[in-house]
Amino acid sequence: MIIEKKYCGPSTSGQGGYVCGLIGRLIQGPAEVILRIPPPLEHEMEVRMIGDYQFNIIDGDSVVAEAHSVTFEMDVPAPPTYAEAQTASKDYIGFKHHAFPRCFVCGPQRAIGDGMRIFPGPVAGGRMVAAPWISDSSMSDDHGLVKPEFIWAALDCPGAFAAMIDKPRIVVLGKLAVAVLKDIRANEQCVVIGWKIAEDGRKYYAGTAVFSESDGLCAKAKATWIELK
């Protein structure tokens, strides 16, 4: 496995959700990935099967990520409309302050066609963030379906901004559990939401989900975020 520099989160490491998706897609059904160290860019790593439905990303003597099959229950709130998500996105805090402005998913310095440009802003009257998202053909397979790693990526960053909805802070992804329920077609209008579940010291727990215009709820995730000191 090699993570191209295009798919960075912080400038020197891979975007967490995308990296988790690269290994998580090897597991049939819902999967959970734990990031042990920042995934290096443009560097060959080994993907090693260590058991039934268990894989690791190995870099020399270091374990970069661990993936395993998982089941999880989580109530998913109703999403705003696509138009309401567009309105919420205008208040995206990342337009003013962003720790990783070149993030492949949520970086405001990414041009159209260069990044996913998912900019989650607070939904009026609630504790949820939401963003519109339309994938392009570069993220799809030969059948016109969005590849799993990009669905995982879309489920990543909105959880961070949900965790930060009450106070700006710098957080990085520690763990991501994802269930992809339905396929998403390229160029289809989608709404991505995130909401804070709980916090414990420097750990923050958030849920995220992707809804498509045609099929409703397509994927959901539960993440653990770590606040940097």
C-alpha positions as CSV (number, residue, x, y, z in Angstrom):
1,M,0.0,0.0,0.0
2,I,1.2,3.5,-0.9
3,I,-0.8,6.6,0.2
4,E,-0.4,9.3,-2.4
5,K,0.4,12.8,-1.1
6,K,-2.9,14.0,-2.7
7,Y,-4.7,12.0,0.1
8,C,-3.2,13.9,3.0
9,G,-5.0,15.0,6.1
10,P,-2.2,16.9,7.9
11,S,0.4,17.9,5.3
12,T,2.7,15.0,6.2
13,S,0.3,12.1,6.8
14,G,-2.6,10.4,5.2
15,Q,-6.2,11.5,5.7
16,G,-7.5,9.2,8.5
17,G,-10.8,8.2,7.0
18,Y,-9.3,7.5,3.6
19,V,-6.5,5.3,5.1
20,C,-9.0,3.5,7.3
21,G,-11.1,2.9,4.2
22,L,-8.2,1.4,2.2
23,I,-7.8,-1.4,4.8
24,G,-11.4,-1.5,6.0
25,R,-12.7,-2.4,2.5
26,L,-10.8,-5.7,2.8
27,I,-13.3,-6.8,5.4
28,Q,-16.8,-7.9,4.4
29,G,-19.4,-6.0,6.3
30,P,-18.9,-3.4,9.0
31,A,-15.3,-2.8,10.1
32,E,-13.4,-0.9,12.7
33,V,-9.9,0.6,12.1
34,I,-7.6,1.9,14.8
35,L,-4.8,4.3,13.7
36,R,-1.7,3.7,15.8
37,I,0.6,6.2,14.2
38,P,0.2,8.9,11.5
39,P,0.1,7.1,8.2
40,P,3.1,8.2,6.1
41,L,2.8,9.5,2.5
42,E,4.4,8.2,-0.6
43,H,5.9,5.3,1.3
44,E,5.4,1.6,0.6
45,M,3.8,-0.3,3.5
46,E,2.7,-3.9,3.9
47,V,-0.9,-5.0,4.3
48,R,-0.8,-8.1,6.4
49,M,-3.7,-10.5,7.2
50,I,-3.4,-11.6,10.8
51,G,-6.6,-13.6,11.2
52,D,-10.1,-14.0,10.0
53,Y,-11.4,-10.5,9.1
54,Q,-8.3,-8.9,10.6
55,F,-5.6,-6.9,8.8
56,N,-2.8,-4.6,9.8
57,I,-0.9,-2.0,7.9
58,I,2.8,-2.5,8.7
59,D,5.7,0.0,8.2
60,G,8.9,-1.7,9.1
61,D,8.6,-2.6,12.8
62,S,5.7,-0.3,13.4
63,V,1.9,-1.0,13.1
64,V,0.3,1.9,11.4
65,A,-3.3,0.7,11.6
66,E,-5.3,-2.3,12.7
67,A,-8.6,-3.4,11.1
68,H,-11.1,-5.9,12.3
69,S,-14.8,-6.9,11.7
70,V,-17.2,-5.2,14.1
71,T,-20.9,-4.7,14.9
72,F,-22.2,-1.5,16.4
73,E,-25.6,0.0,17.1
74,M,-26.1,3.7,16.8
75,D,-29.2,5.9,16.3
76,V,-28.8,8.2,13.3
77,P,-30.7,11.5,13.5
78,A,-32.7,12.7,10.5
79,P,-30.7,14.8,8.1
80,P,-31.4,18.3,6.9
81,T,-32.3,18.7,3.2
82,Y,-29.6,19.3,0.6
83,A,-30.5,23.0,0.5
84,E,-30.3,23.2,4.3
85,A,-26.9,21.5,4.2
86,Q,-25.7,24.0,1.7
87,T,-26.8,26.8,4.1
88,A,-25.1,25.2,7.0
89,S,-21.9,24.8,5.1
90,K,-21.6,28.6,4.6
91,D,-20.8,28.8,8.3
92,Y,-18.0,26.2,8.2
93,I,-15.5,27.2,10.8
94,G,-12.7,25.9,8.6
95,F,-13.1,28.8,6.3
96,K,-11.8,31.0,9.1
97,H,-9.5,28.7,11.1
98,H,-8.2,25.3,10.0
99,A,-5.4,23.3,11.4
100,F,-5.0,21.2,8.3
101,P,-6.2,23.5,5.4
102,R,-4.9,21.0,2.7
103,C,-6.9,18.0,4.1
104,F,-8.2,16.0,1.2
105,V,-11.7,15.9,2.6
106,C,-12.4,19.2,4.4
107,G,-9.5,21.4,3.4
108,P,-10.7,24.8,2.1
109,Q,-7.5,25.2,0.1
110,R,-8.5,22.3,-2.1
111,A,-9.9,23.2,-5.5
112,I,-12.8,21.5,-7.2
113,G,-11.6,18.2,-8.6
114,D,-8.6,18.2,-6.2
115,G,-10.3,17.4,-2.9
116,M,-13.7,16.2,-1.6
117,R,-14.6,19.7,-0.4
118,I,-16.9,18.6,2.4
119,F,-17.4,21.6,4.6
120,P,-19.6,20.8,7.6
121,G,-21.3,23.7,9.3
122,P,-23.7,23.9,12.2
123,V,-27.3,23.1,11.4
124,A,-29.7,25.8,12.7
125,G,-31.4,24.9,16.0
126,G,-29.4,21.8,16.7
127,R,-26.1,20.2,17.8
128,M,-25.4,18.7,14.4
129,V,-23.1,19.7,11.5
130,A,-24.0,19.1,7.9
131,A,-22.5,19.5,4.5
132,P,-23.5,18.8,0.9
133,W,-21.3,16.4,-1.1
134,I,-21.2,15.4,-4.7
135,S,-18.5,12.9,-5.6
136,D,-16.8,13.1,-9.0
137,S,-16.0,10.3,-11.4
138,S,-12.4,10.0,-10.1
139,M,-13.8,8.5,-6.9
140,S,-15.9,5.9,-8.6
141,D,-15.3,2.4,-10.0
142,D,-16.1,1.0,-13.5
143,H,-19.7,0.7,-12.5
144,G,-20.1,4.4,-11.5
145,L,-20.2,3.6,-7.8
146,V,-18.2,5.6,-5.2
147,K,-15.3,3.5,-4.0
148,P,-15.5,2.5,-0.3
149,E,-12.4,4.4,0.7
150,F,-14.0,7.6,-0.3
151,I,-17.2,6.8,1.6
152,W,-15.0,6.2,4.7
153,A,-13.2,9.5,4.0
154,A,-16.5,11.4,3.8
155,L,-17.5,9.9,7.2
156,D,-14.4,11.1,8.8
157,C,-14.0,14.9,9.1
158,P,-17.7,15.8,9.9
159,G,-17.2,14.0,13.2
160,A,-14.3,16.2,14.0
161,F,-16.3,19.3,13.5
162,A,-19.2,17.9,15.5
163,A,-16.7,17.3,18.4
164,M,-15.6,20.9,18.0
165,I,-19.0,22.4,17.7
166,D,-19.0,24.0,21.2
167,K,-15.3,24.9,21.4
168,P,-12.5,25.1,18.8
169,R,-9.8,22.5,19.3
170,I,-7.4,20.4,17.3
171,V,-8.3,16.7,17.1
172,V,-7.0,13.7,15.2
173,L,-8.7,10.5,14.4
174,G,-8.0,7.6,16.7
175,K,-10.6,5.0,15.7
176,L,-13.3,4.7,13.1
177,A,-16.0,2.1,12.8
178,V,-18.0,2.1,9.5
179,A,-21.0,0.3,8.1
180,V,-21.7,0.9,4.4
181,L,-25.3,0.1,3.9
182,K,-26.0,1.0,0.3
183,D,-24.0,2.0,-2.8
184,I,-23.6,5.7,-3.7
185,R,-23.5,6.7,-7.3
186,A,-20.9,9.2,-8.6
187,N,-22.2,12.7,-9.2
188,E,-25.3,12.2,-6.9
189,Q,-26.3,14.8,-4.4
190,C,-25.6,13.6,-0.9
191,V,-25.8,15.1,2.6
192,V,-23.2,14.3,5.2
193,I,-23.9,14.9,8.9
194,G,-22.0,14.7,12.1
195,W,-23.0,14.8,15.8
196,K,-21.2,14.7,19.1
197,I,-22.0,11.6,21.2
198,A,-19.8,12.1,24.3
199,E,-16.4,13.2,25.6
200,D,-13.9,11.8,28.2
201,G,-10.9,13.9,28.9
202,R,-9.1,14.4,25.6
203,K,-11.2,11.8,23.9
204,Y,-14.3,12.8,21.9
205,Y,-16.9,10.4,20.4
206,A,-18.9,11.4,17.4
207,G,-21.3,9.8,14.9
208,T,-21.5,10.6,11.2
209,A,-23.7,9.5,8.3
210,V,-24.1,9.9,4.6
211,F,-27.5,10.2,2.9
212,S,-28.0,10.1,-0.9
213,E,-30.8,11.8,-2.8
214,S,-32.1,8.5,-4.1
215,D,-31.5,5.9,-1.4
216,G,-31.5,7.8,1.9
217,L,-29.1,6.5,4.6
218,C,-26.2,4.9,2.8
219,A,-23.4,4.7,5.4
220,K,-22.8,5.5,9.1
221,A,-19.8,5.7,11.3
222,K,-18.7,6.0,14.9
223,A,-15.4,7.7,15.6
224,T,-13.0,8.4,18.5
225,W,-11.1,11.6,18.3
226,I,-8.1,12.6,20.3
227,E,-7.4,16.3,21.2
228,L,-3.8,17.3,20.7
229,K,-2.1,18.9,23.7
